[in-house]
Amino acid sequence: MQSGPHRTATPATLITLAGATLLASLGISIATIALPTLALSFPSTLAELQWVILAYLLSMTVTIVSAGRFGDLLGHRHVLLAGLAVFTLASALCALSPNLGLLIAARALQGLGGAILTALPMSIARDVVREDRMGAAMGLLAAMSAVGTALGPSLGGVVMASLGWQAAFGLLALGGLAILLLALRALPATLPRTPRPQMDWTGAMLLSLTLGLYALAATGAGLAAPWNGAVLLVPAAVALFAFIRAQQRSPHPLVPLTLLSDRAIGVGLGMNVLLGTVMMSTLVVGPFFLSFALGLDGTLTGLVMAVGPATAALAGAPAGRIVDRLGTGRGLLLGLAETIIGFLLLAFLPRWMGMAGYVGALIVLTPGFQLFLAANNAAVMVAAPAAQRGVLSGLLGLSRNLGLLTGASLMATIFTALVGTGQVAQAAPASIGIAFTASFLISAGLVGLAMGLAMLDRRRVAAAS
C-alpha cells in the first residue's frame, strides 16, 4: 500500500473537505426554493428568474476543469482557500444585491467559487488519504453533496420564511467563512503542486466556450423557442474540435489527451456521464407521475422526492466503507447491479403499489448509485498521475454535471415523446404511467450498458496482466 509525505489526513482536514463539498451543493439547491420569493421582490418573468439558478450552474460547469488545473499548478491548498474566499464574498454580494441583474452576476461569481469547491476536495483527498481509505473518503464527499441537495430547499425555506431571501445567501456566506477559517488551520501546508506553473489559456477558453454552448443547448436557457437550443450544438461541436486540436498542439495542455486514453480514467469518466444522465430521470420524470398519475399534491410530491437525496446522504459513508473492503472493481459492479435493480423496481412498483412503491424503489436505487460514485471516483483518482490530480478531479465533477444537464433535456424529451403530448397535465393517467415505466426501463438499459463497459474493461486489464 502506498504511503507518502502527504498522507496526513486528520478529522479536521476531512471536515474541511466535506464542508467545502456541502457548500457547493447548497449553492445550487438553496436557490431553487428562493425563486417564488424573488418573484415578489424583483417582478420578472420566470425565464429571467431562472437565471439565478442557471448562472451558478453555467459558471461552475465552464470553469470546473480550469479550477482543478489551477490546483495542480498553484497548489491545491492555495486554490481551495481562494475558492472559499470567492464563494464567501459572492454569497455576501448575493445577499446585498439590490436588483436581479446584480444578483445574477453575483451568482455567476459564486459559481466560480463553487467550481473550486467541487473540484479540489477530491484531489486533496487523494493527496492526504491512504489508498486503502480512498473509498471512505469518496463516499463521505458524495454523501455531503447529497446532504446539500436534500438540505438546501428545507433549510432555505425555513430561513426565508422568517428573515427573507437575503438571509439564505447570508447563511452561505457565514458557512463559507467558517470553513475558510477551519481550512486555514486544517489543510496541510505542503500539498503538492507542479514545479513550473504554465496555464493553457487557449485551451481553457475553448473548453469554456464548448461547455457554455452545450449547457445552453441542453437547457434552452434564455432562448425564444425550445428548438433553438439544438442549433447551439453545431457551434459547440466546432468549439470542441478546436479544443481537441489545441490540446494536441499545446506543450502544456489543459487536459492531456493521453490522460483520457488511460482505460480506467476514460471508462470512469464515461460511466459518470451516463449514470448522471439516467439518474436525472428521477428528478424530471418522477414529479409528473406522482402529480398527474398518482394525484399527489405538491407537499406530498416534494416529500416523496426528498427520499432520494435523504437516502443518498445516509448511504454515502457506508458505500465508501464497502468499497474499501471489496475493492473498487467489485464495488463498482455491485453498485451498478443495484442501480439496475432499483430502476427496474422504479419502473413497476409505483404503478402497482402507488406512493409506497415509489419510496421503496428509491431506497433500493439510491444506495446503488452512491456505491457506484464512491467506487468510480476512487478508481479514477487512484489512477491519476500526481501532477494531474486537480484537473482529473475537475473532469469528474464536469462529467457528472454534463450527465445531469444531458439528462434534464434527454430524459424529459423521451418521457414527453412516450406520453404522446407536450401537455403532460392533460394526458390520461394511464398514458403517463406507461411512459413512466418505459422511461425507467430505458434508464435500466443504459446502466446495463455502463456495467457491460466496466466488465469489458476488467477483462482487458486481466488479459494484459
ABEGO torsion letter per residue (X at the ends): XBBBAABABBAAAAAAAAAAAAAAAAAAAAAAAAAAAAAAABBBBAAAAAAAAAAAAAAAAAAAAAAAAAAAAAEAAAAAAAAAAAAAAAAAAAAABABAAAAAAAAAAAAAAAAAAAAAAAAAAAAABBAAAAAAAAAAAAAAAAAAAAAAAAAAAAAAAAAEAAAAAAAAAAAAAAAAAAAAAABBAABBBBABBBBBAAAAAAAAAAAAAAAAAAAGBGBABAAAAAAAAAAAAAAAAAAAAAAAABABBABBAAAAABAAAAAAAAAAAAAAAAAAAAAAAAAAAAAAAAGBBAAAAAAAAAAAAAAAAAAAAAAAAAAAAAEAAAAAAAAAAAAAAAAAAAAAAAAAAEAAAAAAAAAAAAAAAAAAAAAAAAAAAAABBAAAAAAAAAAAAAAAAAAAAAAAAAAAAAAAAAAGBABAAABBAAAAAAAAAAAAAAAAAAAAAAAAAAAAAAAAAAAAX
